[in-house]
């Protein structure tokens, strides 16, 4: 049923984890595969291959992944090593660091964007700064 690596650790492979539309999660999430959020998350998401925020999805926290797609709302900083997309009627409030950013007509982005091929840290810089006075 489960694919176990040596040492007894679960191998997520190409799995997709789902936070359903009636779910509320508070705390840090480390998702080695892909994560789809249809509910509410208050906390940081790190180590994900991809993070998809559905139309009903809401995240209040920082996100670090290879790719991030927002159809709902994200309030926090994003670091993506491949790309970030903000779909129509979506809202991203926070700073973005990625080599590729796409915003559909009707998508809202409030923040700063740094683009380049620099390697991404495991957690966005704002999360590790101790909450010191940065611009929001």
C-alpha positions as a Python dict, from the first residue, in 0.01 Angstrom:
ca = {
    (1, 'X'): (0, 0, 0),
    (2, 'X'): (275, 247, 93),
    (3, 'X'): (615, 265, -74),
    (4, 'X'): (874, 269, 203),
    (5, 'X'): (1239, 364, 152),
    (6, 'X'): (1517, 205, 354),
    (7, 'X'): (1504, 342, 702),
    (8, 'X'): (1123, 329, 717),
    (9, 'X'): (1052, 671, 567),
    (10, 'X'): (752, 724, 343),
    (11, 'X'): (837, 796, -21),
    (12, 'X'): (583, 1051, -145),
    (13, 'X'): (705, 1026, -506),
    (14, 'X'): (469, 1219, -730),
    (15, 'X'): (189, 1238, -473),
    (16, 'X'): (-61, 1522, -442),
    (17, 'X'): (-174, 1619, -92),
    (18, 'X'): (-509, 1796, -55),
    (19, 'X'): (-635, 2033, 210),
    (20, 'X'): (-1010, 2024, 148),
    (21, 'X'): (-1242, 2324, 133),
    (22, 'X'): (-1377, 2266, 486),
    (23, 'X'): (-1033, 2209, 641),
    (24, 'X'): (-844, 2460, 855),
    (25, 'X'): (-472, 2402, 918),
    (26, 'X'): (-266, 2607, 1162),
    (27, 'X'): (111, 2552, 1164),
    (28, 'X'): (403, 2484, 933),
    (29, 'X'): (361, 2235, 648),
    (30, 'X'): (647, 2052, 480),
    (31, 'X'): (519, 1887, 163),
    (32, 'X'): (777, 1692, -36),
    (33, 'X'): (538, 1637, -329),
    (34, 'X'): (260, 1861, -455),
    (35, 'X'): (4, 2033, -237),
    (36, 'X'): (-342, 2162, -332),
    (37, 'X'): (-515, 2398, -89),
    (38, 'X'): (-892, 2436, -114),
    (39, 'X'): (-937, 2522, 255),
    (40, 'X'): (-755, 2760, 490),
    (41, 'X'): (-391, 2744, 599),
    (42, 'X'): (-237, 2975, 858),
    (43, 'X'): (135, 2903, 857),
    (44, 'X'): (430, 2853, 626),
    (45, 'X'): (454, 2591, 352),
    (46, 'X'): (805, 2468, 265),
    (47, 'X'): (984, 2209, 51),
    (48, 'X'): (693, 2150, -189),
    (49, 'X'): (734, 2055, -552),
    (50, 'X'): (423, 2258, -637),
    (51, 'X'): (160, 2445, -440),
    (52, 'X'): (-181, 2506, -597),
    (53, 'X'): (-426, 2733, -420),
    (54, 'X'): (-778, 2666, -546),
    (55, 'X'): (-1053, 2928, -586),
    (56, 'X'): (-1175, 2869, -229),
    (57, 'X'): (-820, 2830, -92),
    (58, 'X'): (-670, 3080, 151),
    (59, 'X'): (-312, 3087, 282),
    (60, 'X'): (-180, 3332, 540),
    (61, 'X'): (190, 3250, 554),
    (62, 'X'): (503, 3219, 342),
    (63, 'X'): (535, 2961, 63),
    (64, 'X'): (854, 2801, -73),
    (65, 'X'): (817, 2561, -368),
    (66, 'X'): (934, 2490, -720),
    (67, 'X'): (611, 2633, -862),
    (68, 'X'): (313, 2816, -712),
    (69, 'X'): (-29, 2867, -872),
    (70, 'X'): (-281, 3098, -703),
    (71, 'X'): (-652, 3089, -789),
    (72, 'X'): (-766, 3191, -439),
    (73, 'X'): (-584, 3415, -191),
    (74, 'X'): (-228, 3414, -55),
    (75, 'X'): (-109, 3667, 203),
    (76, 'X'): (264, 3615, 254),
    (77, 'X'): (594, 3597, 70),
    (78, 'X'): (661, 3344, -207),
    (79, 'X'): (991, 3191, -320),
    (80, 'X'): (957, 2966, -627),
    (81, 'X'): (1252, 2818, -816),
    (82, 'X'): (1054, 2769, -1142),
    (83, 'X'): (749, 2994, -1167),
    (84, 'X'): (455, 3168, -1002),
    (85, 'X'): (118, 3223, -1164),
    (86, 'X'): (-169, 3437, -1039),
    (87, 'X'): (-492, 3339, -1209),
    (88, 'X'): (-792, 3562, -1287),
    (89, 'X'): (-976, 3669, -970),
    (90, 'X'): (-686, 3549, -751),
    (91, 'X'): (-509, 3769, -498),
    (92, 'X'): (-143, 3756, -385),
    (93, 'X'): (-38, 4008, -121),
    (94, 'X'): (333, 3979, -44),
    (95, 'X'): (673, 3970, -206),
    (96, 'X'): (767, 3720, -476),
    (97, 'X'): (1106, 3580, -580),
    (98, 'X'): (1097, 3365, -893),
    (99, 'X'): (1252, 3351, -1241),
    (100, 'X'): (906, 3352, -1407),
    (101, 'X'): (587, 3536, -1305),
    (102, 'X'): (255, 3526, -1494),
    (103, 'X'): (-51, 3727, -1393),
    (104, 'X'): (-379, 3672, -1577),
    (105, 'X'): (-617, 3963, -1642),
    (106, 'X'): (-814, 4020, -1324),
    (107, 'X'): (-545, 3871, -1098),
    (108, 'X'): (-425, 4098, -816),
    (109, 'X'): (-63, 4125, -701),
    (110, 'X'): (33, 4368, -425),
    (111, 'X'): (402, 4352, -337),
    (112, 'X'): (749, 4346, -486),
    (113, 'X'): (891, 4091, -728),
    (114, 'X'): (1256, 3991, -767),
    (115, 'X'): (1326, 3785, -1078),
    (116, 'X'): (1638, 3587, -1150),
    (117, 'X'): (1783, 3238, -1160),
    (118, 'X'): (1928, 3251, -808),
    (119, 'X'): (1884, 2940, -598),
    (120, 'X'): (1592, 2954, -359),
    (121, 'X'): (1619, 2911, 17),
    (122, 'X'): (1409, 2646, 191),
    (123, 'X'): (1199, 2914, 363),
    (124, 'X'): (1133, 3269, 238),
    (125, 'X'): (1364, 3529, 392),
    (126, 'X'): (1077, 3707, 568),
    (127, 'X'): (1002, 3391, 767),
    (128, 'X'): (1355, 3367, 904),
    (129, 'X'): (1404, 3737, 977),
    (130, 'X'): (1226, 3717, 1309),
    (131, 'X'): (947, 3945, 1194),
    (132, 'X'): (1166, 4257, 1200),
    (133, 'X'): (1037, 4573, 1039),
    (134, 'X'): (1005, 4505, 669),
    (135, 'X'): (764, 4661, 425),
    (136, 'X'): (436, 4476, 386),
}
